[in-house]
């Protein structure tokens, strides 16, 4: 095909790394240029198809973000591909380019500006973008996660460009979604990051501007998990918005209508996922990003038999918490089933944690029952300990009913609950302001009956998730337990110097430890399902990366500098479960899954064009 294309275009040279076949159009093309009416000079207004078979050279090669190398094009490549004169004389290697990018990133005024700079870089030079992320992941991780992503999305309409960053499906496309999916140029998509913009961090409903969320998540899945960028599809489901500010904004680029709910929204979601399966296959992984918990749960339940569907609220947060608990066991002692877990809060994410914890405890002792596992899990909300003896027990929501304890007296405060239950693990997870603070009295009471208490305050106290550190800060937790706490919150990644205790290390319970590797494991095994035992295997793999030195410093997670290696281990563990369960379709099974995980990871190093 390539030689035929060259004869048609009259190109003197061709590089397998620098040509792009788009469509067999019945038209003559030159070096990346369609001969339009102006070029023909016939003055006609004849309609011509915009597609062309092209050899990318010159300006067209530099404008293609997948093949552009900027100043890294060698002198030979500049001669071969007609780039001489289009670039300054200097030839700068990829590492030097990355240093320049990092200097520019650090010069930006805010994390939002840094994210905008990074995504603009991705539009110019995809490989350099991923090379920078891979080499500076610990530094740039806060830029690619909330609250930075949410604040970037607030400004998206002002930064919208004609270059497609993702796929947009709106209510107006109902009935034609499958045909719309054909417009995405990449055919071998294996990972779809889908958002409807309904729950963008603490920012709420940002409609179609939430495209920044899947873009950032997919960038992390490539940088951490090694998922090839050409296998990724960022997708926004535009159901309208209830954000009055957006509806009144003349610059808003989404559907100008109140957010659709109920059957109309459900029908479009179902049509979309059916189209994704038809277009890309039954093993394509759908990542539900920044959708409200009810929608995420509905997507997982409704489509778990046809596609692997992942959501942070349903899978990522619980698996990250479980990883921290597994990591704590060598220091805290005993098996998971020997501990007493107290979960404090009122959000649906808390119940998702309880459900995975229950599954892990039950699987640890295969002879145990669900009821026995639930006896180890105690819930506390604003009304105190959740027990049958509580006056308002009959009014408890359905999703929390399984965890209402039959035995035990009512305890109206968290301190009373800790005294009654004597938990060894204390987890806080509220949707907004925490139901209870982990006060000095609470933590001292806990430490009095527990040698190495596990403390995980995962709520975010302020509306933006920045200033607040949930139920307790890392410094206070260590100080009030005499330095014996094994600690992780949702935000803190830094070393601490605690008065009277010494140096401690805090590492956040971040789902980024889970989902990049989990996604790679599903993709490399071509699993057609996402199972709970995969989440448990992923959590164990993360915990195994935590060393005794980490635990001695109070940390429950590996350092961020080890994220790629941790993701490879997670991918291998998830793939092993897929093959064992018979849901993997990539056959035969590799003999060394860890080596396979490393082998399939995307390498963003520049290629040589010969």
Order of alpha helices (4+ residues) and beta strands (2+ residues): alpha-beta-alpha-beta-alpha-alpha-alpha-alpha-alpha-alpha-alpha-alpha-beta-alpha-beta-alpha-beta-alpha-alpha-beta-alpha-beta-alpha-beta-alpha-alpha-beta-beta-alpha-alpha-beta-alpha-beta-alpha-beta-beta-beta-alpha-alpha-alpha-alpha-alpha
